[in-house]
Amino acid sequence: MEVRTIVLRVDGTNCDEETGIAFEKAGSKVDLVHMNELKRKEKALEDYQILCIPGGFTYGDDIAAGKIFTVLLKYMLSQDVKKFVEEGKLVIGICNGFQVLVKSGLLPSFDGMMKQESTLAFNDCGYFQDRWIYLKHENKGKCIFTKGIKNVIYIPVNHAEGKFVADRDVIRRLEENDQIVFKYVDPDGNYAGFPWNPNGSMNNIAGICNPEGSVFGLMPHPEKFIHKWMHPYWTKIDLPEEGDGFRIFKNVVEFAKKL
């Protein structure tokens, strides 16, 4: 079966092309679609198996990062998105896309879809973070996107509002339900503060999934490390051909073939 991915963009999205390339490399047909095309019924969400909300600074991150995109998603496409998720199709949000998934309530989605239960706030350091970081894979198997990923991976972050914040009860439920996917760690795989945790996220949380494992969001950018030559030291150290982020795209496309 041909897998089709919709990379949904709006004004200010700027990681749509490289994210589309990552999905294409993984074997999916990709359409970069502006939200207005869905609103005008020129494209239909039901024609795809994977929905990706990529990174960027949608609508200039006015009000708050991803907030305007969230409002449009909830009040223009909420029924289509809910149906998409309820059918077991796959959703990934990266950086700004993670902010949208969290603020729309698609994550963590404990008590009903589209109810906000957490947020991404300004980095504790007070300024934009653009660096490579280490992530520890915490998920025990629920998350469809990260099966087979090694213990610690290395990919970049680029954000000013990446601090995961939630009530302690929400974090407890994330832990108990196996919904925490990645945490920030130091090079030795130990939980650590700044700069290893670049934003001050509670419990070092960098990425989470929904209870079914079919919706996944993370602040770091897996699409920015799919080839070895994207690594900052690719000319100095021996690396495998595929970058640490590529497994995420391979996993989701392979699973979508069964839908």
Residue frames as qw, qx, qy, qz and C-alpha x, y, z in Angstrom:
[[0.000, 0.886, 0.463, 0.000, 0.00, 0.00, 0.00],
 [0.362, 0.507, -0.041, 0.781, 1.20, 3.51, -0.81],
 [0.389, -0.601, -0.462, 0.523, 1.69, 5.53, 2.36],
 [0.176, 0.706, 0.214, 0.651, 0.70, 9.18, 2.14],
 [0.433, -0.433, -0.401, 0.681, 1.87, 11.85, 4.57],
 [0.073, 0.879, 0.258, 0.394, 0.44, 15.33, 4.90],
 [0.478, -0.159, -0.272, 0.820, 2.90, 17.91, 6.24],
 [0.049, -0.862, -0.490, -0.122, 0.60, 20.67, 7.43],
 [0.431, -0.028, -0.083, 0.898, 1.93, 24.20, 7.25],
 [0.006, 0.922, 0.384, -0.047, 0.74, 27.74, 7.89],
 [0.258, 0.873, -0.158, 0.382, 2.39, 31.17, 7.74],
 [0.296, -0.782, 0.486, -0.254, 5.73, 30.96, 9.56],
 [0.952, -0.109, 0.280, 0.054, 6.30, 27.22, 9.20],
 [0.263, 0.830, -0.465, -0.159, 9.91, 26.76, 8.06],
 [0.293, -0.397, 0.869, 0.027, 10.82, 23.07, 8.54],
 [0.809, 0.297, 0.293, -0.415, 8.24, 21.60, 6.20],
 [0.663, 0.607, -0.398, -0.182, 10.55, 20.84, 3.26],
 [0.163, 0.481, -0.841, 0.187, 13.24, 18.98, 5.21],
 [0.538, -0.048, 0.702, -0.463, 10.58, 17.09, 7.16],
 [0.810, 0.433, 0.048, -0.392, 8.94, 16.11, 3.89],
 [0.479, 0.596, -0.644, -0.039, 12.29, 14.89, 2.58],
 [0.209, -0.327, 0.858, -0.336, 12.71, 12.70, 5.69],
 [0.717, 0.191, 0.506, -0.440, 9.32, 11.07, 5.08],
 [0.729, 0.583, -0.230, -0.276, 10.08, 10.59, 1.39],
 [0.217, 0.555, -0.797, 0.100, 13.41, 8.96, 2.22],
 [0.392, -0.130, 0.818, -0.400, 11.49, 6.63, 4.56],
 [0.100, 0.138, 0.931, 0.323, 9.21, 5.58, 1.70],
 [0.196, 0.651, 0.630, -0.375, 6.13, 7.79, 1.94],
 [0.222, 0.572, 0.404, 0.679, 4.52, 10.01, -0.65],
 [0.266, -0.467, -0.393, 0.746, 4.41, 13.52, 0.84],
 [0.114, 0.746, 0.388, 0.529, 2.22, 16.56, 0.27],
 [0.240, -0.168, -0.330, 0.898, 3.12, 19.91, 1.81],
 [0.115, -0.649, -0.648, -0.381, -0.30, 21.39, 2.47],
 [0.032, -0.220, 0.256, -0.941, -1.31, 24.79, 3.80],
 [0.137, 0.310, 0.803, -0.491, -4.16, 24.69, 6.33],
 [0.403, 0.426, 0.037, -0.810, -6.23, 26.93, 4.05],
 [0.376, 0.200, -0.765, -0.482, -6.22, 24.14, 1.44],
 [0.135, -0.227, -0.946, 0.190, -7.97, 21.88, 3.96],
 [0.184, 0.431, 0.443, -0.765, -10.36, 24.66, 4.92],
 [0.434, 0.430, -0.252, -0.751, -11.30, 25.19, 1.26],
 [0.858, 0.115, 0.461, -0.196, -11.69, 21.39, 0.77],
 [0.522, 0.702, -0.443, -0.195, -8.95, 21.38, -1.88],
 [0.365, 0.291, -0.864, 0.187, -7.24, 18.65, 0.15],
 [0.782, -0.434, -0.143, -0.423, -8.79, 16.14, 2.57],
 [0.283, -0.594, 0.697, -0.285, -7.15, 14.85, 5.72],
 [0.869, -0.023, 0.413, -0.273, -8.88, 11.49, 5.26],
 [0.801, 0.565, -0.196, -0.032, -6.72, 10.81, 2.18],
 [0.276, 0.645, -0.632, 0.328, -3.59, 10.39, 4.34],
 [0.832, -0.285, -0.466, 0.102, -2.30, 7.92, 6.91],
 [0.592, -0.276, -0.271, 0.707, 0.22, 10.26, 8.57],
 [0.006, 0.949, 0.169, 0.264, -0.25, 13.85, 9.71],
 [0.651, -0.130, -0.200, 0.720, 2.87, 15.85, 10.53],
 [0.055, -0.988, -0.110, -0.089, 2.95, 19.33, 12.04],
 [0.756, 0.224, -0.176, 0.589, 6.55, 20.46, 11.50],
 [0.458, -0.516, -0.231, 0.686, 8.72, 23.06, 13.17],
 [0.247, 0.537, 0.263, 0.762, 8.89, 26.78, 12.59],
 [0.075, -0.236, -0.409, 0.878, 7.53, 29.97, 14.08],
 [0.046, 0.540, 0.753, 0.372, 3.91, 29.87, 13.04],
 [0.095, -0.887, -0.332, -0.307, 2.33, 33.31, 12.84],
 [0.202, 0.684, -0.352, 0.606, 5.54, 34.69, 14.36],
 [0.494, -0.237, -0.729, 0.409, 4.78, 32.86, 17.63],
 [0.197, -0.395, 0.071, -0.895, 2.64, 35.89, 18.50],
 [0.734, -0.479, -0.025, -0.481, 0.73, 35.51, 21.80],
 [0.623, -0.466, 0.628, -0.033, 2.66, 32.27, 22.47],
 [0.038, 0.372, -0.836, -0.402, 4.48, 29.65, 20.41],
 [0.090, -0.132, -0.949, -0.271, 2.01, 27.70, 18.28],
 [0.199, 0.358, 0.643, -0.647, -1.02, 29.33, 19.89],
 [0.466, 0.434, -0.099, -0.765, -2.62, 30.82, 16.79],
 [0.386, 0.207, -0.834, -0.337, -2.07, 27.59, 14.84],
 [0.016, -0.141, -0.929, 0.342, -3.69, 25.75, 17.75],
 [0.363, 0.405, 0.378, -0.749, -6.78, 27.96, 17.66],
 [0.503, 0.391, -0.430, -0.639, -7.16, 27.43, 13.91],
 [0.272, 0.122, -0.950, -0.088, -6.70, 23.68, 14.27],
 [0.091, 0.225, 0.839, -0.487, -9.26, 23.39, 17.06],
 [0.365, 0.523, 0.386, -0.667, -11.93, 25.55, 15.48],
 [0.496, 0.518, -0.377, -0.586, -11.47, 24.75, 11.79],
 [0.587, 0.315, -0.722, -0.186, -10.34, 21.12, 11.73],
 [0.363, -0.368, 0.721, -0.462, -11.05, 19.60, 15.14],
 [0.860, 0.109, 0.313, -0.387, -13.61, 17.06, 13.92],
 [0.778, 0.537, -0.325, -0.039, -11.42, 15.96, 11.02],
 [0.182, 0.580, -0.719, 0.336, -8.39, 15.60, 13.31],
 [0.579, -0.244, 0.608, -0.485, -10.36, 13.72, 15.97],
 [0.920, 0.271, 0.085, -0.270, -11.66, 11.29, 13.36],
 [0.564, 0.632, -0.521, 0.108, -8.12, 10.86, 11.99],
 [0.078, -0.475, 0.770, -0.419, -6.79, 9.91, 15.44],
 [0.724, -0.064, 0.474, -0.497, -9.78, 7.74, 16.35],
 [0.888, 0.393, -0.136, -0.198, -9.19, 5.70, 13.17],
 [0.869, -0.331, 0.238, 0.281, -5.73, 4.83, 14.47],
 [0.609, 0.679, -0.012, 0.410, -3.87, 7.01, 11.99],
 [0.714, -0.258, -0.177, 0.627, -0.58, 8.60, 13.02],
 [0.042, 0.967, 0.073, 0.241, 0.24, 12.15, 14.09],
 [0.707, -0.196, -0.153, 0.662, 3.66, 13.65, 14.83],
 [0.020, 0.984, 0.075, 0.158, 4.44, 17.19, 15.94],
 [0.751, 0.021, -0.128, 0.648, 8.01, 18.47, 15.95],
 [0.283, -0.038, -0.163, 0.944, 9.08, 21.57, 17.91],
 [0.317, 0.037, 0.019, -0.948, 6.38, 24.11, 16.98],
 [0.619, -0.112, -0.623, -0.465, 4.25, 21.12, 16.04],
 [0.451, -0.207, -0.780, 0.380, 4.73, 19.69, 19.54],
 [0.043, 0.123, 0.342, -0.931, 3.60, 23.02, 20.97],
 [0.509, -0.023, -0.316, -0.800, 0.46, 22.78, 18.82],
 [0.608, -0.153, -0.768, -0.131, -0.29, 19.19, 19.86],
 [0.319, -0.206, -0.687, 0.620, 0.09, 20.04, 23.54],
 [0.136, 0.158, 0.210, -0.955, -1.89, 23.29, 23.44],
 [0.543, -0.036, -0.453, -0.706, -4.67, 21.71, 21.37],
 [0.693, -0.249, 0.485, -0.472, -4.97, 18.83, 23.85],
 [0.867, 0.304, -0.354, -0.177, -4.00, 16.10, 21.36],
 [0.666, 0.104, -0.597, 0.435, -1.25, 15.38, 23.88],
 [0.079, -0.258, 0.962, -0.047, -1.21, 13.89, 26.44],
 [0.591, -0.075, -0.485, -0.640, -4.94, 13.24, 25.83],
 [0.005, 0.028, -0.908, 0.419, -5.77, 11.64, 29.19],
 [0.220, 0.429, 0.707, -0.517, -9.33, 12.81, 29.66],
 [0.485, 0.744, 0.448, -0.103, -10.60, 13.39, 26.16],
 [0.560, 0.241, 0.312, 0.729, -9.06, 14.75, 23.01],
 [0.130, 0.644, 0.215, 0.723, -8.70, 18.53, 22.56],
 [0.517, -0.839, -0.138, -0.093, -8.44, 19.31, 26.30],
 [0.387, 0.670, -0.448, 0.449, -5.20, 21.08, 27.22],
 [0.834, -0.532, -0.143, 0.026, -3.41, 19.45, 30.17],
 [0.685, -0.380, 0.131, 0.607, 0.17, 20.74, 29.78],
 [0.340, 0.938, 0.013, -0.064, 2.16, 23.40, 27.92],
 [0.744, 0.138, 0.000, 0.653, 5.55, 24.45, 26.57],
 [0.202, -0.955, -0.134, 0.170, 6.83, 27.60, 28.29],
 [0.288, 0.888, -0.328, 0.147, 9.79, 29.96, 27.84],
 [0.787, 0.167, -0.453, 0.384, 13.20, 28.41, 28.37],
 [0.613, -0.712, -0.210, 0.269, 14.55, 28.89, 31.89],
 [0.600, -0.128, 0.112, 0.782, 17.74, 30.42, 30.49],
 [0.096, 0.772, 0.225, -0.587, 15.65, 33.25, 29.02],
 [0.231, 0.641, -0.422, -0.599, 16.88, 32.99, 25.45],
 [0.855, 0.382, -0.176, -0.303, 16.67, 30.92, 22.25],
 [0.602, -0.425, 0.665, 0.116, 18.48, 27.58, 22.30],
 [0.766, 0.570, -0.232, -0.186, 20.15, 26.31, 19.13],
 [0.163, -0.595, 0.783, -0.078, 22.34, 23.33, 20.00],
 [0.684, 0.073, -0.702, -0.182, 22.75, 19.57, 19.69],
 [0.520, -0.438, 0.483, -0.552, 21.47, 17.60, 22.66],
 [0.186, 0.104, -0.977, 0.016, 21.32, 14.03, 23.98],
 [0.701, -0.180, -0.013, -0.690, 18.00, 12.26, 24.43],
 [0.154, -0.148, 0.959, -0.184, 17.37, 9.11, 26.41],
 [0.536, -0.136, -0.595, -0.583, 14.69, 6.84, 25.00],
 [0.293, -0.187, 0.676, -0.650, 12.38, 6.20, 27.96],
 [0.759, 0.065, -0.055, -0.646, 9.44, 4.48, 26.29],
 [0.476, -0.239, 0.838, -0.114, 8.92, 0.80, 27.06],
 [0.225, 0.098, 0.893, 0.378, 7.14, 0.03, 23.81],
 [0.293, 0.665, 0.588, -0.355, 3.89, 1.99, 23.63],
 [0.193, 0.763, -0.138, -0.601, 5.10, 4.68, 21.21],
 [0.839, 0.446, 0.305, 0.062, 4.79, 3.50, 17.60],
 [0.386, 0.906, -0.161, 0.073, 7.33, 6.06, 16.40],
 [0.065, -0.797, 0.577, -0.166, 10.35, 5.01, 18.47],
 [0.961, -0.151, 0.222, -0.060, 10.42, 1.21, 18.50],
 [0.895, 0.205, 0.056, 0.393, 13.99, -0.06, 18.13],
 [0.181, 0.883, -0.193, 0.388, 15.61, 3.28, 18.88],
 [0.650, 0.103, -0.544, 0.521, 18.83, 2.99, 20.84],
 [0.471, -0.575, -0.520, 0.420, 19.12, 4.11, 24.44],
 [0.155, -0.751, -0.052, 0.640, 20.61, 7.58, 23.80],
 [0.567, 0.566, 0.398, 0.447, 20.42, 9.59, 20.59],
 [0.315, -0.442, 0.039, 0.839, 21.91, 12.90, 19.50],
 [0.264, 0.633, 0.548, 0.478, 19.84, 15.48, 17.57],
 [0.189, 0.162, -0.105, 0.963, 19.45, 19.30, 17.56],
 [0.049, -0.742, -0.614, 0.265, 17.02, 21.68, 19.25],
 [0.171, 0.209, 0.175, 0.947, 16.01, 25.16, 18.04],
 [0.300, -0.699, -0.586, -0.279, 13.48, 26.88, 20.28],
 [0.009, 0.400, -0.328, 0.856, 12.73, 29.64, 22.77],
 [0.640, -0.238, 0.266, -0.681, 9.61, 28.07, 24.33],
 [0.657, 0.179, -0.718, -0.147, 10.49, 24.45, 24.93],
 [0.085, -0.238, 0.781, -0.571, 10.07, 23.97, 28.68],
 [0.501, -0.316, -0.743, -0.310, 7.56, 21.18, 29.29],
 [0.162, -0.161, 0.523, -0.821, 5.30, 22.21, 32.16],
 [0.590, -0.325, -0.598, -0.434, 2.41, 20.28, 33.73],
 [0.644, -0.565, 0.237, -0.459, 0.83, 19.54, 37.08],
 [0.161, -0.444, 0.872, -0.128, 2.63, 16.87, 39.06],
 [0.702, 0.152, 0.613, -0.327, -0.39, 14.62, 38.67],
 [0.715, 0.645, -0.101, -0.250, -0.11, 14.88, 34.87],
 [0.244, 0.659, -0.711, 0.023, 3.57, 13.95, 34.99],
 [0.456, -0.217, 0.816, -0.283, 2.80, 11.03, 37.31],
 [0.786, 0.371, 0.384, -0.310, 0.19, 9.76, 34.87],
 [0.547, 0.721, -0.392, -0.165, 2.60, 10.14, 31.96],
 [0.038, -0.518, 0.844, -0.133, 5.13, 8.02, 33.83],
 [0.567, -0.008, 0.750, -0.342, 2.60, 5.37, 34.87],
 [0.751, 0.515, 0.280, -0.306, 1.03, 5.13, 31.38],
 [0.659, -0.079, 0.510, 0.547, 4.37, 4.80, 29.54],
 [0.389, 0.859, 0.318, 0.096, 3.68, 8.05, 27.67],
 [0.162, -0.876, 0.338, 0.304, 7.08, 9.67, 28.24],
 [0.884, 0.452, 0.025, 0.116, 9.15, 8.95, 25.15],
 [0.640, 0.390, -0.224, 0.623, 12.35, 11.01, 25.48],
 [0.444, -0.871, -0.101, 0.186, 14.15, 12.83, 28.28],
 [0.326, 0.849, -0.328, 0.254, 17.11, 15.20, 28.09],
 [0.878, -0.413, 0.039, 0.240, 20.37, 13.72, 29.42],
 [0.126, -0.834, 0.459, 0.279, 24.09, 14.46, 29.48],
 [0.505, 0.535, -0.629, -0.250, 26.58, 12.62, 27.21],
 [0.038, 0.228, -0.949, 0.215, 26.77, 9.75, 29.71],
 [0.426, -0.336, -0.753, -0.373, 23.00, 9.25, 29.71],
 [0.272, -0.366, -0.667, 0.590, 22.42, 10.86, 33.13],
 [0.043, -0.877, -0.441, -0.188, 19.59, 13.29, 33.82],
 [0.478, -0.186, -0.106, 0.852, 21.14, 16.74, 34.13],
 [0.083, 0.837, 0.310, -0.444, 20.32, 20.43, 34.15],
 [0.439, 0.896, -0.040, -0.055, 21.32, 23.19, 31.75],
 [0.379, 0.415, -0.334, -0.757, 22.80, 23.01, 29.14],
 [0.028, -0.014, 0.982, 0.187, 21.94, 19.30, 28.75],
 [0.105, 0.680, 0.719, -0.103, 18.33, 20.10, 29.54],
 [0.323, 0.210, 0.207, 0.899, 18.27, 23.19, 27.30],
 [0.232, -0.518, -0.305, -0.764, 14.97, 24.64, 28.48],
 [0.190, -0.218, 0.628, -0.723, 14.39, 23.48, 32.07],
 [0.658, -0.165, -0.512, -0.527, 11.63, 21.00, 31.21],
 [0.660, -0.408, 0.430, -0.462, 10.04, 19.37, 34.25],
 [0.861, -0.125, 0.492, -0.032, 11.43, 15.86, 34.77],
 [0.219, -0.449, 0.650, 0.572, 13.67, 16.52, 31.75],
 [0.614, 0.443, 0.649, -0.071, 10.77, 15.66, 29.43],
 [0.056, -0.394, 0.478, 0.783, 11.56, 16.19, 25.73],
 [0.425, 0.059, -0.614, -0.663, 8.81, 14.16, 24.05],
 [0.448, 0.062, 0.741, -0.496, 5.56, 12.37, 24.91],
 [0.204, -0.112, -0.803, -0.549, 2.90, 10.25, 23.19],
 [0.630, -0.241, -0.014, -0.738, -0.84, 9.72, 23.68],
 [0.676, -0.261, 0.607, -0.325, -2.19, 6.65, 25.55],
 [0.914, 0.328, 0.214, -0.107, -2.43, 4.68, 22.29],
 [0.590, -0.376, 0.463, 0.545, 1.08, 5.59, 21.14],
 [0.531, 0.531, 0.543, 0.376, -0.25, 6.91, 17.81],
 [0.107, 0.950, 0.063, 0.286, 0.24, 10.64, 18.49],
 [0.771, -0.259, -0.084, 0.576, 3.78, 11.74, 19.28],
 [0.157, 0.954, -0.006, 0.254, 5.38, 15.12, 19.92],
 [0.756, -0.322, -0.065, 0.566, 8.90, 16.23, 20.73],
 [0.032, -0.947, 0.050, 0.316, 10.81, 19.50, 20.93],
 [0.342, -0.494, 0.610, 0.517, 14.08, 18.32, 19.27],
 [0.590, 0.596, -0.188, -0.511, 14.29, 17.96, 15.48],
 [0.762, -0.098, 0.623, 0.146, 14.77, 14.38, 14.19],
 [0.686, 0.680, 0.245, 0.088, 14.46, 15.56, 10.58],
 [0.133, 0.937, -0.321, 0.032, 17.70, 17.54, 11.03],
 [0.197, -0.548, 0.812, 0.039, 19.73, 14.37, 11.50],
 [0.908, 0.218, 0.230, -0.273, 18.72, 11.75, 8.96],
 [0.806, 0.496, -0.216, 0.239, 22.08, 11.47, 7.15],
 [0.769, -0.350, -0.139, 0.516, 25.51, 11.14, 8.74],
 [0.437, 0.268, 0.084, 0.854, 26.73, 14.28, 7.00],
 [0.259, -0.781, -0.238, -0.516, 24.20, 16.36, 8.96],
 [0.744, -0.553, -0.227, 0.299, 26.14, 15.59, 12.17],
 [0.031, -0.986, 0.161, 0.034, 28.36, 18.51, 13.29],
 [0.334, -0.655, 0.656, 0.173, 31.43, 16.23, 13.39],
 [0.920, 0.300, 0.211, -0.141, 30.73, 14.03, 10.40],
 [0.604, 0.700, -0.355, 0.138, 34.17, 14.70, 8.91],
 [0.052, -0.661, 0.647, -0.376, 35.97, 13.81, 12.15],
 [0.473, -0.194, 0.791, -0.334, 34.30, 10.65, 13.46],
 [0.151, -0.013, -0.912, -0.381, 33.06, 7.41, 11.97],
 [0.487, 0.157, 0.398, -0.762, 29.26, 7.39, 11.77],
 [0.436, 0.318, 0.837, 0.093, 26.59, 5.08, 10.32],
 [0.124, 0.267, 0.527, 0.798, 24.98, 6.30, 7.10],
 [0.304, -0.687, -0.528, -0.395, 21.61, 6.96, 8.78],
 [0.004, -0.422, 0.380, -0.823, 21.35, 9.69, 11.38],
 [0.013, -0.107, -0.852, 0.512, 19.78, 9.13, 14.80],
 [0.409, 0.275, 0.278, -0.825, 16.53, 10.85, 13.84],
 [0.409, 0.202, -0.629, -0.630, 15.77, 8.75, 10.78],
 [0.109, -0.115, -0.981, 0.111, 14.46, 5.70, 12.65],
 [0.276, 0.384, 0.508, -0.720, 11.41, 7.74, 13.75],
 [0.494, 0.443, -0.232, -0.712, 10.38, 8.32, 10.13],
 [0.328, 0.189, -0.893, -0.242, 11.07, 4.72, 9.11],
 [0.065, 0.169, 0.897, -0.403, 8.97, 3.42, 12.01],
 [0.398, 0.433, 0.352, -0.728, 5.94, 5.55, 11.25],
 [0.497, 0.411, -0.466, -0.606, 5.97, 4.77, 7.52],
 [0.232, 0.109, -0.965, -0.053, 6.36, 1.02, 8.13],
 [0.175, 0.287, 0.792, -0.510, 3.44, 1.05, 10.57],
 [0.431, 0.455, 0.068, -0.776, 1.27, 3.13, 8.23],
 [0.302, 0.241, -0.786, -0.482, 1.62, 0.46, 5.51],
 [0.088, -0.187, -0.969, 0.138, -0.61, -1.75, 7.67],
 [0.252, 0.348, 0.426, -0.796, -3.44, 0.80, 8.02]]
